Amino acid sequence: MKILVLIKQVPESQATRMDEKTGTLIREASSSVINPLDLHALECALLLKESLSESVEVTCLSMGPMVAERVLREALSMGADRGVLLSGREFAGSDTWCTGYALSLAAKKLGKFDLILCGERATDGETGQTGPAIATFLGLPAITFVSSIQRSGRCWQASRMMEDGYETVEVEGPALMCVLKEASVPRLPTLQGKREARGKTIEVLGASDIGASSDDVGLKASPTRVVKIFRPVHIKQCEKLSALDAEGAERAVDRLIELLVEKKLI
């Protein structure tokens, strides 16, 4: 059995920077980590690897600059068997549509998978679009908001967290699932795992390797357009109304009514 886990490199929240000209994130920053929800997806894959009676190979796939090799090595140190990086200038600035398309081509290149897992969303974009997009490009059923995964015979059984409870979905054959943090508790890398990961090779694929052209991926091919980026200015003005006695309280009430009228609240 083969399981593919999609891992995204995201900046730490305090280190997020934007390119104001292109409207895209600057991903070359040194303080980058695995997208938190992708860690839960990886843990789900590792738990299936440990619990299923058949042999399971876990492959992690990421798309980004070469520095993203680091997060793939972290995934290898946690127990993943293989790390693949989709990298090249052609992919720079890809939106969720182009990212999903590129990752779907890479998944096809790597072979057939029985299950594809990813986090419900990424902390740098919060769109939750890439997973379902990949499923669409691959022609696979997509199950979102997954809180647990089990293998039942030849079927995958997933519990979905809904607003008013849970629902169970069963699908036969390959599927893509977007998992929530409730699905697992990510393990920490071991020292032995880090040593083994250091000696493994990260496979790097370019646009030509997956059959993608500049018309398919990158900023120019992306239908999403960021019109403007700006930093909001927070201006707070405070007026203190003293009401230490009856006369002061009366003045404060009159001033409060005056302010509410000015703001058209009354």
Backbone torsions as a table, in degrees:
resi	resn	phi	psi	omega
1	MET	NA	142.1	179.4
2	LYS	-123.3	130.5	177.9
3	ILE	-120.1	131.8	177.7
4	LEU	-107.7	128.3	177.1
5	VAL	-114.6	124.1	179.2
6	LEU	-89.3	123.6	-176.3
7	ILE	-121.7	133.7	179.3
8	LYS	-115.6	137.8	173.8
9	GLN	-86.5	125.2	179.4
10	VAL	-127.3	151.3	176.5
11	PRO	-71.2	148.7	170.4
12	GLU	-60.8	146.6	-171.0
13	SER	-53.9	-37.5	-177.5
14	GLN	-81.5	-6.6	-177.5
15	ALA	-112.2	12.2	-178.0
16	THR	-69.0	128.3	177.8
17	ARG	-132.2	147.2	-178.8
18	MET	-118.7	146.4	170.8
19	ASP	-87.9	110.1	-173.6
20	GLU	-70.5	-19.1	179.0
21	LYS	-77.9	-43.3	-176.8
22	THR	-98.4	-16.5	-177.8
23	GLY	73.8	23.0	-179.6
24	THR	-116.1	160.9	178.6
25	LEU	-74.3	145.3	173.4
26	ILE	-88.3	111.6	-171.4
27	ARG	-102.6	3.4	-179.8
28	GLU	-84.8	-0.6	-178.0
29	ALA	-60.5	143.8	-176.1
30	SER	-72.0	-26.8	-176.4
31	SER	-90.9	67.8	178.7
32	SER	-113.3	150.1	-176.6
33	VAL	-136.6	169.9	173.1
34	ILE	-70.4	134.9	175.6
35	ASN	-52.2	124.6	-172.7
36	PRO	-50.8	-44.2	-178.5
37	LEU	-69.6	-25.7	176.1
38	ASP	-68.4	-27.9	174.8
39	LEU	-63.0	-37.7	178.1
40	HIS	-68.7	-36.4	176.5
41	ALA	-64.7	-42.8	178.5
42	LEU	-63.4	-41.7	179.1
43	GLU	-62.3	-38.6	177.0
44	CYS	-60.3	-42.8	179.2
45	ALA	-63.8	-41.9	-179.3
46	LEU	-67.8	-36.1	177.3
47	LEU	-65.9	-39.5	176.9
48	LEU	-65.4	-39.4	178.2
49	LYS	-60.3	-38.5	-177.9
50	GLU	-79.9	-27.9	-173.1
51	SER	-95.8	-27.7	-177.2
52	LEU	-77.9	146.6	-177.7
53	SER	-73.8	-28.6	-179.7
54	GLU	-84.5	162.9	-179.7
55	SER	-71.1	134.3	-177.8
56	VAL	-125.6	129.5	175.0
57	GLU	-109.0	125.9	-179.2
58	VAL	-105.9	118.2	178.0
59	THR	-110.2	134.1	176.8
60	CYS	-108.1	131.2	-178.6
61	LEU	-122.7	131.4	178.1
62	SER	-133.8	158.4	176.8
63	MET	-128.9	127.7	-178.4
64	GLY	165.7	-172.4	177.0
65	PRO	-68.2	169.7	-175.7
66	MET	-59.8	-25.6	179.4
67	VAL	-62.8	-17.3	179.0
68	ALA	-68.8	-9.9	174.4
69	GLU	-56.4	-30.9	-176.8
70	ARG	-63.1	-42.4	-179.4
71	VAL	-71.7	-30.0	175.8
72	LEU	-68.3	-37.6	177.2
73	ARG	-66.2	-34.0	176.0
74	GLU	-64.3	-40.2	177.4
75	ALA	-64.0	-39.1	177.3
76	LEU	-64.4	-37.9	-179.6
77	SER	-68.5	-21.2	178.1
78	MET	-84.0	-17.9	177.5
79	GLY	136.5	-2.4	177.1
80	ALA	-67.1	152.1	-175.5
81	ASP	-92.6	-26.4	-171.5
82	ARG	-148.7	140.5	178.0
83	GLY	-124.6	130.0	-178.7
84	VAL	-129.2	131.5	-179.8
85	LEU	-116.5	127.3	174.9
86	LEU	-96.8	109.9	-171.4
87	SER	-142.7	149.8	178.3
88	GLY	156.5	154.7	-179.8
89	ARG	-61.9	-24.4	-179.2
90	GLU	-61.9	-27.6	-176.2
91	PHE	-87.4	-9.1	-174.6
92	ALA	-59.7	132.5	177.4
93	GLY	81.9	6.7	-179.3
94	SER	-62.9	135.3	174.7
95	ASP	-85.9	-170.9	-176.1
96	THR	-64.7	-32.5	178.5
97	TRP	-64.2	-53.8	-178.0
98	CYS	-68.1	-35.0	177.4
99	THR	-64.0	-46.0	178.0
100	GLY	-60.8	-39.9	179.6
101	TYR	-65.8	-46.1	-179.1
102	ALA	-63.0	-43.9	-179.7
103	LEU	-67.2	-32.0	177.2
104	SER	-67.9	-38.2	176.6
105	LEU	-65.3	-40.5	178.5
106	ALA	-64.4	-40.7	179.0
107	ALA	-61.8	-41.0	177.1
108	LYS	-63.3	-39.9	-179.4
109	LYS	-62.6	-36.6	-175.8
110	LEU	-78.8	-13.8	178.1
111	GLY	117.8	-172.3	-178.5
112	LYS	-88.1	135.5	179.5
113	PHE	-117.8	143.6	178.6
114	ASP	-80.9	-22.8	-179.1
115	LEU	-156.3	137.7	175.4
116	ILE	-120.4	129.2	-177.8
117	LEU	-122.0	146.4	173.4
118	CYS	-155.1	166.8	175.9
119	GLY	-72.0	154.9	-179.1
120	GLU	-58.6	-34.9	179.5
121	ARG	-160.4	172.3	177.7
122	ALA	-111.9	147.1	-175.4
123	THR	-71.4	-17.7	-178.5
124	ASP	-88.2	-14.5	-179.7
125	GLY	-128.5	-33.5	177.8
126	GLU	59.4	28.0	-179.0
127	THR	-89.0	-36.8	-175.8
128	GLY	67.8	24.2	-174.6
129	GLN	-98.3	-29.4	-170.7
130	THR	-63.9	-44.4	-179.8
131	GLY	-57.3	-56.3	177.7
132	PRO	-59.9	-32.3	178.2
133	ALA	-64.2	-43.9	178.3
134	ILE	-61.0	-44.1	179.0
135	ALA	-59.3	-40.8	179.4
136	THR	-64.2	-46.2	179.9
137	PHE	-63.8	-31.6	-179.3
138	LEU	-89.9	-7.4	-178.5
139	GLY	70.9	33.4	-178.6
140	LEU	-109.3	152.7	171.8
141	PRO	-68.1	140.5	178.5
142	ALA	-112.5	130.6	177.4
143	ILE	-118.1	119.3	-176.3
144	THR	-105.6	167.3	178.3
145	PHE	54.3	43.3	-176.9
146	VAL	-80.2	128.2	179.7
147	SER	-108.8	-12.5	174.7
148	SER	-162.6	152.1	-178.0
149	ILE	-133.6	135.0	176.3
150	GLN	-138.5	155.9	174.8
151	ARG	-102.4	123.0	-179.7
152	SER	-124.3	96.7	-176.4
153	GLY	66.1	-120.1	177.5
154	ARG	-97.9	7.9	-175.2
155	CYS	-112.7	154.8	169.5
156	TRP	-98.0	134.0	-179.9
157	GLN	-118.8	122.1	-176.9
158	ALA	-124.5	140.3	174.2
159	SER	-99.6	128.4	-178.5
160	ARG	-108.5	134.5	177.7
161	MET	-87.7	118.2	179.7
162	MET	-110.1	173.6	-179.5
163	GLU	-64.4	-33.0	-176.0
164	ASP	-112.3	17.6	178.5
165	GLY	147.3	-150.0	-178.4
166	TYR	-125.2	151.5	171.6
167	GLU	-132.7	148.8	-179.1
168	THR	-105.4	129.5	-179.5
169	VAL	-119.4	134.2	179.1
170	GLU	-121.7	131.5	-179.1
171	VAL	-135.9	137.2	178.4
172	GLU	-97.8	133.0	-180.0
173	GLY	93.7	-175.9	-177.7
174	PRO	-61.1	146.8	178.5
175	ALA	-153.8	162.8	174.2
176	LEU	-114.3	132.1	-179.2
177	MET	-125.2	134.7	176.8
178	CYS	-104.8	115.4	-169.5
179	VAL	-101.4	153.4	175.9
180	LEU	-97.8	170.6	179.9
181	LYS	-67.0	-21.9	178.9
182	GLU	-68.8	-13.0	-174.8
183	ALA	-72.1	-24.6	-176.7
184	SER	-168.7	170.1	173.1
185	VAL	-116.5	107.7	-175.6
186	PRO	-58.3	137.9	177.2
187	ARG	-81.0	165.4	175.5
188	LEU	-95.9	146.8	176.2
189	PRO	-62.8	144.7	176.1
190	THR	-94.7	163.0	177.7
191	LEU	-62.0	-41.6	177.8
192	GLN	-64.0	-39.5	178.6
193	GLY	-63.5	-39.0	178.6
194	LYS	-66.2	-38.3	178.0
195	ARG	-64.7	-43.4	-179.9
196	GLU	-67.6	-38.6	-179.6
197	ALA	-64.8	-34.2	-179.1
198	ARG	-63.6	-30.0	-177.7
199	GLY	-90.3	-4.6	-179.6
200	LYS	-88.5	154.7	-179.6
201	THR	-96.6	130.9	173.4
202	ILE	-88.7	120.1	178.5
203	GLU	-76.2	132.1	-179.3
204	VAL	-114.6	126.5	178.7
205	LEU	-115.2	138.7	175.4
206	GLY	-103.3	-179.7	-179.0
207	ALA	-60.6	-41.5	-178.8
208	SER	-66.6	-30.1	-179.0
209	ASP	-67.0	-28.2	-177.9
210	ILE	-105.5	1.8	177.8
211	GLY	79.8	29.9	178.6
212	ALA	-105.4	145.8	177.7
213	SER	-115.3	173.2	179.4
214	SER	-65.8	-16.0	177.1
215	ASP	-80.9	-11.6	-176.3
216	ASP	-103.8	-28.6	-173.7
217	VAL	-134.5	169.7	178.0
218	GLY	94.4	177.8	-175.7
219	LEU	-62.9	-42.2	-177.2
220	LYS	-67.4	-31.4	-178.7
221	ALA	-84.3	-9.5	-175.6
222	SER	-81.3	125.3	179.1
223	PRO	-71.7	-19.4	179.7
224	THR	-76.3	134.8	179.2
225	ARG	-127.0	126.2	173.7
226	VAL	-90.8	111.3	-174.3
227	VAL	-75.1	-41.0	-175.2
228	LYS	-156.6	142.0	174.2
229	ILE	-124.1	132.1	178.4
230	PHE	-150.1	158.4	177.9
231	ARG	-93.7	121.5	179.0
232	PRO	-64.7	140.9	179.1
233	VAL	-100.7	122.8	-179.5
234	HIS	-100.1	112.1	178.3
235	ILE	-117.9	119.7	179.9
236	LYS	-117.0	126.2	176.4
237	GLN	-117.5	128.8	-175.9
238	CYS	-120.5	135.2	175.7
239	GLU	-121.3	120.1	-177.0
240	LYS	-92.6	125.2	-179.6
241	LEU	-107.3	116.9	-178.8
242	SER	-86.0	132.5	180.0
243	ALA	-138.9	61.8	-177.1
244	LEU	-84.3	-17.9	178.7
245	ASP	-141.1	-179.4	-177.0
246	ALA	-62.0	-41.2	-179.4
247	GLU	-66.3	-42.2	178.4
248	GLY	-65.6	-38.8	178.7
249	ALA	-63.6	-37.7	179.1
250	GLU	-66.2	-41.4	178.3
251	ARG	-65.7	-39.0	-179.6
252	ALA	-64.7	-41.2	178.7
253	VAL	-64.5	-43.5	179.0
254	ASP	-60.7	-42.5	-179.3
255	ARG	-68.0	-38.0	178.9
256	LEU	-64.0	-42.0	177.4
257	ILE	-63.1	-40.8	179.9
258	GLU	-61.8	-41.9	179.1
259	LEU	-67.2	-40.3	179.3
260	LEU	-65.0	-35.2	177.0
261	VAL	-68.7	-40.0	179.3
262	GLU	-62.3	-37.8	179.6
263	LYS	-83.1	2.2	179.6
264	LYS	59.5	35.3	177.5
265	LEU	-92.7	-18.8	174.3
266	ILE	-137.8	NA	NA
